[in-house]
Amino acid sequence: MTLEIIAHRGFPSQAPENTLASFQAALQQGADSVEFDLQLTADGMPIIFHDQTLERTTNGSGKVGDKTLLELSDLDAGSWFAPAFAQERISTLANALPVLAKFPQYLYLDVKPHCLWSDQQVEYLINLLSKYNLQKRAVITSFNDQFLQQFRKLSPDFPIGHIVANLDSYWQQLQRAVLRGDQLISSEYKLLLANPVLITETFRHGINIVAWTVDDRNDLEVLLGLGVTRIVTNTLMIN
């Protein structure tokens, strides 16, 4: 049983989340894989950013989706974490991929559900990932099932994962994964601990599980005992 450490937004206990510095720190720590958030600017460029608004992790304000890439490019995305990171910027996916592609196992893209992607924008994303030969390593996940269907239609080459955060959603998404031949459920980990039958049923259908976000060693040991080996973590303390 091989443990897969998935760096949550990079290494956010050591560097500002979803920045190049955070991804570099996770690589240096020895993370196997990386998870990061993807959304669109007002002019349709894929950027790596979690929140719908700018205030928490930049010196800007307002909705991310209302800003152009040019408007976002000069924002300070690191000082909120520590003064040493004042030069960190919001990164486009294109600029980050040379670093992200260095992770030895998988890239988990969490495509934020509030964004509406045109087919042309999805095709741009597909081409960008394909440029780095990531068709088997870039896992496309989202709470937005419409986006997953759209992506699948435009490219069947990438693995797709279904994100779940509550019990009702888990059973629904598991059924979808089985019907569509998808191989992954990405679940809030306490849901799995409270309902081990979810793990049994998911594995019975030949579908794997990613558990997020695990920072407690005791919880990790329980998950491993239940057969869950793909672990998203903020701290990487378990590596």
Rosetta silent file (secondary structure, phi, psi, omega in degrees, C-alpha in Angstrom):
SEQUENCE: MTLEIIAHRGFPSQAPENTLASFQAALQQGADSVEFDLQLTADGMPIIFHDQTLERTTNGSGKVGDKTLLELSDLDAGSWFAPAFAQERISTLANALPVLAKFPQYLYLDVKPHCLWSDQQVEYLINLLSKYNLQKRAVITSFNDQFLQQFRKLSPDFPIGHIVANLDSYWQQLQRAVLRGDQLISSEYKLLLANPVLITETFRHGINIVAWTVDDRNDLEVLLGLGVTRIVTNTLMIN
SCORE:     score description
SCORE:     0.000 S_00000001
   1 L     0.000  115.097 -175.573    0.000    0.000    0.000 S_00000001
   2 L  -102.303  124.462  178.610    1.680    3.166   -1.247 S_00000001
   3 L   -79.269  131.344  175.190    0.831    6.499    0.332 S_00000001
   4 E  -110.121  113.521  177.425    0.371    9.408   -2.082 S_00000001
   5 E   -87.855  118.884 -178.531    0.960   12.814   -0.510 S_00000001
   6 E  -110.119  116.044 -176.606   -1.009   15.490   -2.369 S_00000001
   7 E   -75.255  119.442 -176.028    0.054   19.052   -1.571 S_00000001
   8 E   -80.622  107.760 -176.446   -3.050   21.183   -0.948 S_00000001
   9 L    58.494   30.908 -175.163   -2.601   24.442   -2.874 S_00000001
  10 L    92.856 -129.555 -178.727    1.120   23.763   -2.601 S_00000001
  11 L  -125.570   74.818 -168.319    2.577   23.976    0.904 S_00000001
  12 L   -73.100   -3.765  171.840    0.334   26.595    2.577 S_00000001
  13 L   -85.989  -10.496 -177.870    1.849   26.194    6.017 S_00000001
  14 L  -120.823  -16.321 -177.632    5.167   27.433    4.599 S_00000001
  15 L  -156.295  157.338 -177.327    4.225   29.754    1.719 S_00000001
  16 L   -61.140  131.639 -173.489    1.116   31.592    0.452 S_00000001
  17 L   -54.564  146.504  172.853   -1.376   29.143   -1.051 S_00000001
  18 L    61.639   21.419  176.242   -1.657   28.601   -4.806 S_00000001
  19 L  -108.296  164.940  177.524    1.514   30.583   -5.553 S_00000001
  20 H   -60.296  -36.503  178.252    4.676   29.486   -7.323 S_00000001
  21 H   -62.630  -38.742  179.758    6.513   29.746   -4.004 S_00000001
  22 H   -67.758  -40.680  178.630    4.016   27.349   -2.439 S_00000001
  23 H   -67.734  -40.012  177.555    4.367   24.827   -5.254 S_00000001
  24 H   -63.268  -40.608  179.456    8.172   25.025   -5.092 S_00000001
  25 H   -63.316  -39.979  178.720    8.068   24.477   -1.332 S_00000001
  26 H   -65.799  -39.485  176.255    5.886   21.383   -1.779 S_00000001
  27 H   -61.796  -45.162 -179.584    8.293   19.990   -4.350 S_00000001
  28 H   -64.440  -30.746  178.820   11.227   20.559   -2.013 S_00000001
  29 H   -75.479  -17.190  177.274    9.323   18.832    0.785 S_00000001
  30 L    97.606   22.020  177.787    8.898   15.785   -1.427 S_00000001
  31 L   -61.347  143.795  179.006    5.172   15.846   -2.190 S_00000001
  32 L   -78.394  -40.122 -173.643    4.090   13.236   -4.722 S_00000001
  33 E  -139.312  174.685 -179.490    1.264   15.249   -6.252 S_00000001
  34 E  -140.481  143.571  173.267   -0.320   18.687   -6.070 S_00000001
  35 E  -115.404  139.661  177.744   -3.866   20.070   -5.851 S_00000001
  36 E  -152.689  162.151 -174.409   -4.698   23.613   -6.930 S_00000001
  37 E  -100.996  141.331 -176.839   -7.690   25.790   -7.768 S_00000001
  38 E  -129.216  132.480  172.966   -8.511   27.060  -11.228 S_00000001
  39 E  -148.460  176.557 -174.239  -10.840   29.840  -12.341 S_00000001
  40 E  -107.330  144.520  170.245  -11.196   32.375  -15.141 S_00000001
  41 L   -78.176  174.410  179.017  -10.405   36.069  -15.327 S_00000001
  42 L   -61.497  -30.166  178.333  -12.866   38.500  -16.910 S_00000001
  43 L   -97.645   19.607  166.955  -10.984   38.098  -20.193 S_00000001
  44 L    81.991   21.293  179.460  -11.113   34.317  -20.015 S_00000001
  45 L   -96.827  132.966  177.778   -7.628   33.354  -18.842 S_00000001
  46 E   -72.465  121.945  177.702   -7.216   30.379  -16.475 S_00000001
  47 E  -123.144  159.982 -178.618   -5.560   31.489  -13.244 S_00000001
  48 E   -98.718  106.984 -174.833   -4.687   29.639  -10.050 S_00000001
  49 L  -164.627  141.214 -175.817   -6.777   31.117   -7.256 S_00000001
  50 L   -90.673  -57.160 -170.582   -9.248   29.754   -4.714 S_00000001
  51 L   -72.213  157.180  172.092  -11.627   32.469   -3.510 S_00000001
  52 L   -75.659  -21.218 -179.484  -14.223   34.243   -5.630 S_00000001
  53 E  -118.995  163.874 -169.717  -12.999   37.517   -4.131 S_00000001
  54 L   -91.408  -17.700 -164.168   -9.532   39.004   -3.753 S_00000001
  55 L   -62.158  -38.944 -171.051   -9.486   40.333   -0.204 S_00000001
  56 L   -66.800  -39.203 -171.017   -8.274   37.301    1.781 S_00000001
  57 L  -123.254   13.770  173.654   -5.060   36.568   -0.097 S_00000001
  58 L  -142.933  177.199  174.172   -4.161   39.734   -2.024 S_00000001
  59 L   -94.453   13.747  176.529   -4.044   43.492   -1.600 S_00000001
  60 L   -96.940 -178.758  178.266   -6.856   43.825   -4.132 S_00000001
  61 L  -146.489  159.089  179.534  -10.621   43.879   -3.686 S_00000001
  62 L    97.738 -178.734 -178.002  -13.681   42.726   -5.558 S_00000001
  63 E   -79.953  136.905  178.624  -14.549   39.619   -7.507 S_00000001
  64 H   -58.464  -44.504 -175.727  -11.783   37.786   -9.318 S_00000001
  65 H   -68.264   -9.466  176.398  -14.037   37.104  -12.285 S_00000001
  66 H   -92.611   -4.465 -175.595  -14.663   40.818  -12.766 S_00000001
  67 L  -106.891  143.074  173.256  -10.968   41.571  -13.240 S_00000001
  68 L   -78.100  165.324  177.430   -8.863   41.166  -16.364 S_00000001
  69 H   -59.331  -39.474  179.090   -5.558   39.369  -16.246 S_00000001
  70 H   -62.123  -40.945  179.641   -3.783   42.716  -16.570 S_00000001
  71 H   -66.456  -32.195 -178.703   -5.679   44.088  -13.576 S_00000001
  72 H   -83.416  -22.521 -166.671   -4.763   41.019  -11.506 S_00000001
  73 H   -67.133  -25.318 -177.606   -1.141   40.757  -12.592 S_00000001
  74 L   -96.637   -0.503 -178.197    0.255   43.482  -10.337 S_00000001
  75 L   -70.089  146.077  175.971   -1.524   42.451   -7.141 S_00000001
  76 L   -84.070  113.235 -177.732    0.527   41.359   -4.154 S_00000001
  77 L  -107.497   17.130 -176.155   -0.503   37.757   -3.420 S_00000001
  78 L  -130.063  -26.182 -174.594    2.074   37.047   -0.717 S_00000001
  79 L   -62.455  -30.353  178.398    2.366   39.794    1.904 S_00000001
  80 L   -58.306  -28.205 -178.562   -0.771   38.600    3.712 S_00000001
  81 L   -86.503  -47.773  177.763    1.206   35.460    4.565 S_00000001
  82 L  -169.732  147.209 -178.435    4.579   37.055    5.363 S_00000001
  83 H   -56.873  -28.855 -178.673    6.545   40.109    4.168 S_00000001
  84 H   -63.011  -17.871 -176.725    9.142   37.834    2.572 S_00000001
  85 H  -105.400   22.896 -176.147    6.559   36.817   -0.038 S_00000001
  86 L   -61.731  -22.661 -177.785    5.611   40.339   -1.160 S_00000001
  87 L   -87.341   -3.761 -179.994    6.758   39.592   -4.711 S_00000001
  88 L   -70.319  139.665 -178.667    4.387   36.658   -5.186 S_00000001
  89 L  -122.364  161.497  169.097    1.727   37.215   -7.824 S_00000001
  90 L   -64.121  129.656 -175.005   -1.458   35.465   -8.922 S_00000001
  91 E  -102.174  139.983  166.807   -0.231   32.947  -11.470 S_00000001
  92 E   -72.844  156.797  174.828   -1.761   31.927  -14.739 S_00000001
  93 H   -61.017  -39.045 -179.426   -1.902   28.193  -15.293 S_00000001
  94 H   -58.764  -42.107 -179.216    0.406   28.664  -18.270 S_00000001
  95 H   -73.021  -28.121 -176.565    3.090   30.282  -16.101 S_00000001
  96 H   -85.742  -23.015 -172.681    2.758   27.689  -13.347 S_00000001
  97 H   -59.822  -34.523  176.036    2.815   24.522  -15.446 S_00000001
  98 H   -58.240  -31.104  175.791    6.617   24.344  -15.796 S_00000001
  99 H   -82.668  -47.723 -176.661    6.719   23.985  -11.997 S_00000001
 100 H   -60.204  -36.021 -178.110    3.552   21.914  -11.581 S_00000001
 101 L   -67.289  -11.898  179.382    4.654   19.386  -14.187 S_00000001
 102 L   -78.540  -16.578  177.211    7.656   18.538  -11.983 S_00000001
 103 L   -63.795  133.279 -169.435    5.482   16.765   -9.424 S_00000001
 104 L   -70.676  -24.242 -176.654    6.186   13.065   -9.982 S_00000001
 105 L  -110.237  -94.272 -169.303    2.628   11.741   -9.827 S_00000001
 106 L  -120.219  154.578  168.533   -0.584   13.735  -10.341 S_00000001
 107 E  -111.868  122.387  179.485   -1.901   17.251  -10.752 S_00000001
 108 E  -105.713  109.990 -179.615   -5.411   17.663   -9.337 S_00000001
 109 E   -91.676  117.783  174.787   -7.197   20.633  -10.880 S_00000001
 110 E   -96.985   95.595 -177.789  -10.103   21.903   -8.773 S_00000001
 111 E   -80.941  116.017 -171.695  -12.043   23.913  -11.341 S_00000001
 112 L   -62.930  137.505 -168.445  -14.157   26.343   -9.361 S_00000001
 113 L   -73.169  -14.387 -175.512  -17.879   25.771   -9.926 S_00000001
 114 L   -83.353   -9.545 -176.307  -18.930   29.401  -10.411 S_00000001
 115 L   -86.851  139.630  173.893  -17.036   29.866  -13.683 S_00000001
 116 L  -104.885  117.030 -177.327  -18.696   29.422  -17.073 S_00000001
 117 L  -100.528  133.174  169.926  -16.239   28.101  -19.643 S_00000001
 118 L   -77.521  162.588  176.279  -16.757   28.374  -23.376 S_00000001
 119 H   -59.750  -35.718  179.783  -15.738   25.401  -25.504 S_00000001
 120 H   -64.938  -38.672  178.625  -12.842   27.508  -26.798 S_00000001
 121 H   -69.241  -38.406  176.171  -11.614   28.134  -23.253 S_00000001
 122 H   -65.046  -40.848  178.423  -11.843   24.435  -22.399 S_00000001
 123 H   -63.874  -36.737  174.841   -9.936   23.604  -25.568 S_00000001
 124 H   -60.978  -44.389  178.066   -7.258   26.098  -24.546 S_00000001
 125 H   -61.221  -45.427  179.281   -6.988   24.311  -21.185 S_00000001
 126 H   -59.877  -46.783 -178.834   -6.751   20.917  -22.893 S_00000001
 127 H   -64.512  -37.828  179.922   -4.036   22.133  -25.260 S_00000001
 128 H   -63.484  -46.579  179.416   -2.104   23.730  -22.407 S_00000001
 129 H   -67.690  -37.675 -178.950   -2.073   20.522  -20.375 S_00000001
 130 H   -67.701  -29.351  177.652   -1.318   18.411  -23.431 S_00000001
 131 H   -57.255  -30.489  179.413    1.713   20.575  -24.196 S_00000001
 132 L  -102.720   17.340  177.584    3.273   19.076  -21.055 S_00000001
 133 L    53.774   46.050 -175.478    2.035   15.541  -21.866 S_00000001
 134 L  -101.210   17.265 -175.591   -0.256   15.572  -18.833 S_00000001
 135 L   -58.720  -30.279 -179.646   -3.146   13.633  -20.360 S_00000001
 136 L   -99.919  -11.391 -173.680   -2.718   10.796  -17.851 S_00000001
 137 L  -111.534  -16.592  179.055   -1.483   12.879  -14.892 S_00000001
 138 E   -94.303  109.946 -177.696   -3.779   15.919  -14.836 S_00000001
 139 E   -94.099  121.731 -177.020   -6.965   14.926  -13.000 S_00000001
 140 E   -91.758  115.143  179.161   -9.902   17.208  -13.789 S_00000001
 141 E  -126.825  153.570  177.301  -12.164   17.683  -10.765 S_00000001
 142 E  -170.337  152.351  167.826  -14.994   20.089  -10.001 S_00000001
 143 L   -75.076  -13.430 -176.021  -18.206   20.493   -8.036 S_00000001
 144 L   -92.804  100.848 -177.604  -19.662   21.645  -11.384 S_00000001
 145 H   -65.710  -31.512  178.415  -20.930   18.558  -13.198 S_00000001
 146 H   -61.013  -40.780  178.088  -21.757   20.595  -16.290 S_00000001
 147 H   -64.418  -43.201 -179.754  -18.096   21.531  -16.622 S_00000001
 148 H   -60.716  -41.132  178.188  -16.996   17.892  -16.234 S_00000001
 149 H   -65.178  -41.009  179.140  -19.410   16.831  -18.959 S_00000001
 150 H   -63.572  -44.961 -179.175  -18.208   19.639  -21.210 S_00000001
 151 H   -63.686  -44.948 -178.291  -14.571   18.726  -20.640 S_00000001
 152 H   -59.750  -41.066 -179.615  -15.208   15.020  -21.245 S_00000001
 153 H   -62.564  -37.579 -176.092  -16.973   15.771  -24.535 S_00000001
 154 H   -84.450  -23.947  176.346  -14.037   17.833  -25.794 S_00000001
 155 L  -156.181  114.113  177.738  -11.346   15.433  -24.596 S_00000001
 156 L   -86.059    5.481 -170.075  -11.799   11.861  -23.308 S_00000001
 157 L   -83.863  -18.486 -173.667   -8.070   11.558  -22.613 S_00000001
 158 L   -99.730  142.249  173.597   -7.922   13.043  -19.113 S_00000001
 159 L   -68.141  144.674 -179.077   -8.996   11.341  -15.874 S_00000001
 160 E  -120.570  136.290  178.138  -12.022   12.954  -14.213 S_00000001
 161 E  -121.639  147.652 -178.677  -12.768   13.070  -10.483 S_00000001
 162 E  -105.982  122.348 -177.638  -15.985   13.901   -8.651 S_00000001
 163 E   -90.269  135.239  179.113  -15.677   16.154   -5.573 S_00000001
 164 E  -135.694  149.359 -178.782  -18.025   15.541   -2.645 S_00000001
 165 L  -133.961   -1.744  177.311  -18.522   17.202    0.740 S_00000001
 166 L  -148.672  168.201 -170.401  -21.645   15.553    2.193 S_00000001
 167 H   -64.790  -47.608 -179.253  -23.293   12.150    2.387 S_00000001
 168 H   -59.873  -42.884  179.857  -26.117   12.683   -0.119 S_00000001
 169 H   -64.179  -36.008 -178.193  -23.717   14.105   -2.668 S_00000001
 170 H   -60.034  -50.014 -177.749  -21.334   11.178   -2.200 S_00000001
 171 H   -63.837  -38.027  178.904  -23.873    8.558   -3.232 S_00000001
 172 H   -64.594  -45.923 -177.608  -24.997   10.682   -6.168 S_00000001
 173 H   -71.146  -33.750  176.502  -21.464   11.288   -7.402 S_00000001
 174 H   -62.176  -43.102  178.369  -20.487    7.652   -6.927 S_00000001
 175 H   -61.467  -42.297  178.103  -23.392    6.634   -9.134 S_00000001
 176 H   -62.515  -44.030 -179.517  -22.296    9.154  -11.762 S_00000001
 177 H   -60.911  -42.636  179.204  -18.717    7.915  -11.645 S_00000001
 178 H   -63.225  -46.951 -177.533  -19.825    4.319  -12.123 S_00000001
 179 H   -64.192  -33.700 -174.508  -22.126    5.173  -15.045 S_00000001
 180 H   -96.302   -4.544  179.546  -19.485    7.284  -16.784 S_00000001
 181 L    76.195   23.435  177.467  -16.513    5.036  -16.159 S_00000001
 182 L   -81.117  158.044 -168.597  -14.644    7.601  -14.054 S_00000001
 183 L  -114.683    8.369 -172.129  -12.020    6.364  -11.640 S_00000001
 184 E  -148.093  136.739  166.908  -11.953    8.843   -8.770 S_00000001
 185 E  -116.375  130.213  176.606  -14.000   10.327   -5.938 S_00000001
 186 E  -108.729  110.357 -169.047  -12.444   13.268   -4.069 S_00000001
 187 E  -120.796  144.069  167.232  -14.057   13.390   -0.626 S_00000001
 188 E   -57.044  129.151 -164.965  -13.912   15.477    2.532 S_00000001
 189 H   -72.239  -30.441 -179.883  -12.075   13.078    4.791 S_00000001
 190 H   -67.742  -27.133  174.180  -14.240   13.262    7.925 S_00000001
 191 H   -62.277  -38.955  178.362  -17.164   12.084    5.829 S_00000001
 192 H   -69.105  -41.276 -179.948  -15.180    8.930    5.083 S_00000001
 193 H   -64.298  -36.764 -178.315  -14.250    8.391    8.731 S_00000001
 194 H   -78.627  -19.342 -175.403  -17.890    8.718    9.802 S_00000001
 195 L  -137.372   71.201 -177.233  -19.159    6.440    7.014 S_00000001
 196 H   -58.201  -21.671  178.393  -16.635    3.669    6.235 S_00000001
 197 H   -61.433  -27.741  176.269  -19.238    1.978    4.042 S_00000001
 198 H   -60.226  -41.360  179.962  -18.549    4.719    1.484 S_00000001
 199 H   -65.357  -47.660 -179.105  -14.996    3.471    1.164 S_00000001
 200 H   -58.690  -47.364 -177.284  -16.064   -0.158    0.819 S_00000001
 201 H   -68.404  -37.492  179.298  -18.669    0.610   -1.836 S_00000001
 202 H   -64.972  -47.895  178.586  -16.384    2.911   -3.797 S_00000001
 203 H   -63.985  -34.724 -179.934  -13.577    0.367   -3.923 S_00000001
 204 H   -60.525  -30.468  178.809  -16.076   -2.370   -4.810 S_00000001
 205 L   -89.362    6.664  178.726  -16.839   -0.452   -8.005 S_00000001
 206 L    74.839   23.313 -179.428  -13.140   -0.140   -8.847 S_00000001
 207 L  -108.808  138.067 -178.828  -13.056    3.573   -8.081 S_00000001
 208 E   -90.773  168.890 -175.497  -10.282    5.178   -6.059 S_00000001
 209 E  -129.788  131.727  166.103  -10.617    7.814   -3.333 S_00000001
 210 E  -104.037  131.033 -179.638   -8.755   11.032   -2.606 S_00000001
 211 E  -108.382  127.480  178.787   -9.296   12.280    0.962 S_00000001
 212 E  -128.574  152.453  -16.996   -9.079   16.005    1.755 S_00000001
 213 L  -113.114  117.316 -166.192   -7.742   17.771    3.781 S_00000001
 214 L  -100.984  116.158  177.541   -5.858   15.646    6.326 S_00000001
 215 L  -124.031    4.671 -178.925   -3.464   17.320    8.783 S_00000001
 216 L  -109.530  124.123 -175.263   -3.907   15.033   11.781 S_00000001
 217 H   -62.771  -37.471 -180.000   -1.615   12.002   12.016 S_00000001
 218 H   -65.438  -41.790  176.801   -4.169    9.908   13.903 S_00000001
 219 H   -63.530  -38.730  176.914   -6.808   10.543   11.263 S_00000001
 220 H   -58.606  -46.238 -177.847   -4.278    9.611    8.604 S_00000001
 221 H   -62.112  -39.056  178.405   -3.575    6.285   10.283 S_00000001
 222 H   -64.437  -44.828  179.292   -7.282    5.462   10.434 S_00000001
 223 H   -60.664  -43.583  178.450   -7.722    6.303    6.747 S_00000001
 224 H   -61.240  -39.389  178.074   -4.750    4.160    5.809 S_00000001
 225 H   -63.604  -27.283  178.302   -6.245    1.320    7.829 S_00000001
 226 L   -88.836   -1.482  176.337   -9.424    1.680    5.781 S_00000001
 227 L    96.845    2.806  179.762   -7.441    1.510    2.550 S_00000001
 228 L   -87.862  117.774 -172.315   -7.453    5.208    1.600 S_00000001
 229 L  -119.858   -3.592  179.536   -3.943    6.085    0.450 S_00000001
 230 E  -104.316  107.182 -165.576   -4.359    9.285   -1.599 S_00000001
 231 E  -121.030  120.766  172.127   -4.151   12.078    0.967 S_00000001
 232 E   -87.961  133.255 -177.489   -4.480   15.846    0.464 S_00000001
 233 E  -143.269  149.047  174.681   -2.671   17.785    3.189 S_00000001
 234 L   -84.822  -31.668 -166.508   -1.784   21.362    4.110 S_00000001
 235 L  -104.158  -23.371 -175.012    1.207   20.582    6.248 S_00000001
 236 L    57.057   18.938 -179.132    2.925   17.568    4.690 S_00000001
 237 L   -64.542  -16.599 -175.314    3.911   16.711    8.267 S_00000001
 238 L   -91.083    2.079 -179.134    3.153   13.108    7.434 S_00000001
 239 L   -89.104    0.000    0.000    5.835   12.808    4.771 S_00000001
